[in-house]
Amino acid sequence: MTIRTVPTTPYTDQKPGTSGLRKKTRVFAQPNYLENFVQAILSAQPELRDETLVVGGDGRYLNRAAVQTIVKIASANSVGRILVGRGGILSTPAASALIRKFKARGGIVLSASHNPGGPEGDFGIKFNTANGGPAAESVTDAIYRKAMEISSYVIADAPDLDLDNIGTTTVENTRIEIVDSVENYATLMQHLFDFDRIRMMFHSGSFRMRFDAMHAVTGPYAREILERQLDASLGTVINGVPLEDFGGGHPDPNLAYAKELVDEMFGANGPDFGAASDGDGDRNMILGKRFFVTPSDSLAILAANAHLVPGYRQGLKGIARSMPTSAAADRVADALGIECYETPTGWKYFGNLLDANKVTLCGEESFGTGSDHLREKDGLWAVLFWLNILATRKQSVETIVREHWRRYGRNYYSRHDYEEVDAERANGLIEHVRSQLASLPGKHFSNRTVATADDFSYTDPVDQSITSRQGIRIIFADGSRIVMRLSGTGTSGATLRLYFENYEPDPARHDLDTQVALADLISIAEHIAEIRVRTDRNEPTVIT
């Protein structure tokens, strides 16, 4: 077996964002494109030499071939041990769990999260550090510098691995272990949740559930935990076989893309509880019978009921939420006498707080929730948390949510996504709004008065680093908000996200239609931002 040195030249578009490097699959299929970036990761992380690296992905098109390439390049770079998920598959939270359990120095995770897959879809790669979480900006900047300097990469001339069977082999001096993709994660969940109590709820025969894995990575995890370990009836998990193109669907667990599940849950005889997860398993959607739970409310309800769950009975250190997420969790934190941190969007910002033991639960507006058990958001974990609450309280999802509103008030909340907007138009819209920020405070719109308007800036309480221009906030005197930001999770154009929030303490007004309750804020946003004219769109692509 030999190591080859392959001459190459840099690709100038290999600057990773907050979610790693994401491009169209055909871009990654270019000669040396993936190889360059993998070599840049390893060159920027010399501490991986003779240490452990975790490798796996969400199973989308190109995943298996990419795993083979990564293993050969890592072996040539003297990585000591590589743990690979069977079939080349690891959910993002499972990869974080493996890194933490085996004290790996890092992991290479292949995923474009909730974006479509297939030859014409998207692909992605990111590096997770030794804490199991996404790399900090200092690390991704170092990787990018290496990618811009690259003139060659090294790769082992070795046969492809048998990815489908548990076992160990050696390439050069690197020990490569194909590990069970599910076992380690399932064991961790058993330590956090009351599986006996949840199992009894399924055994009662009066509780029905449906979990939509959306032909993505969570299918095998959900089938093992829900159907085999918790004895949910066979067929509880639908679309449970991971497919390279996600069955032609869009693996984003929201009301638009998880239509099959939503139709069943809102049907005449729908199950009691419904949930879905995304392409790489780190997001979740929660539904009751004819009832949708917003991600913001879900985080707040998990926090308010954490004392019912074995892994969190000792109390919460604090809560963290992304800035666009509603303030529902803030009210719970205040009642518990703990801190609630408001961070930019991106899980790496939670990582510092988790590592410093300042928070226990974290959540973001885009269907991501997690805790200090990992350094990634975790879709199936959130589902099990809800199941534990349901099994303990013996109430419906709707009843639990409405009781929460009666105690804390309701934060009417909605997100409007304009996907694949022309990037120049989208940036022009944001700049147009930025130009008005200084003049907005004190202005009256309908029955609302602007109290403050800014472009969110965050000072990390752990390392005092400052992150600026993280989204426009227009906050009114009554506490209602409009937030606008561009998302970096897509690969075509730009996604413009608008968030609307209106706090309603009066229980008599908790049954309004959400879009009706937010109608004046939506109208104000149109007036300020000129959305229709500046995006050439008459309506959002997705409303959640």
Number of C-alpha atoms within 10 A of each C-alpha: 9 11 16 14 13 12 11 15 15 17 15 9 11 21 17 19 14 18 20 23 23 26 20 20 21 14 14 21 14 10 10 18 16 19 23 24 28 25 24 23 23 20 19 19 16 13 13 22 19 17 17 24 28 27 27 29 31 30 26 31 21 20 23 19 11 21 25 19 18 21 28 23 24 25 28 23 24 18 25 19 24 25 24 29 27 20 21 24 31 32 33 30 27 30 32 30 22 26 27 20 14 13 15 22 22 28 29 22 27 31 29 29 28 21 22 25 30 19 16 13 20 27 29 25 23 24 27 26 22 20 24 28 28 28 23 17 13 9 17 23 16 15 24 21 15 20 25 18 12 19 14 16 22 19 21 20 16 16 10 12 17 15 19 14 14 15 13 14 12 15 21 19 14 23 17 23 20 22 24 19 23 21 13 15 22 17 11 16 18 16 11 18 21 21 21 13 17 21 19 15 22 20 14 9 10 9 17 16 22 22 26 28 32 31 27 33 30 34 22 19 22 25 24 16 22 24 18 12 15 19 18 24 16 11 13 20 25 19 19 21 18 21 20 22 22 25 17 14 15 22 28 25 26 26 17 14 15 22 13 14 25 24 13 16 24 16 12 10 10 19 21 19 24 26 26 28 34 31 33 30 30 26 30 27 28 24 24 22 21 20 17 21 16 23 25 27 23 24 29 27 21 20 22 18 20 21 15 19 20 15 17 18 12 10 13 21 19 21 27 28 30 23 22 30 30 28 26 24 29 19 16 24 22 11 11 15 12 17 17 22 21 20 25 24 22 16 26 21 22 34 24 20 23 24 14 11 12 22 23 21 27 29 27 27 22 21 26 27 28 26 23 19 20 22 30 30 29 27 28 29 25 26 22 22 21 22 24 26 26 20 22 16 12 13 12 17 23 18 12 16 20 17 12 19 20 14 12 20 19 24 23 24 26 23 22 18 20 22 19 16 19 17 16 12 17 22 17 15 20 19 12 15 18 18 10 14 16 10 11 19 18 14 13 12 14 10 6 18 17 20 18 18 22 20 17 18 16 17 13 18 13 11 9 9 9 10 14 11 13 19 23 23 21 22 21 22 13 13 15 24 24 21 23 24 22 20 14 16 19 19 19 15 15 21 22 26 20 22 24 28 26 22 19 19 15 12 15 9 12 18 10 11 11 17 16 11 20 18 13 16 23 19 12 15 20 13 12 13 20 15 21 13 12 18 22 12 13 10 13 16 14 15 17 17
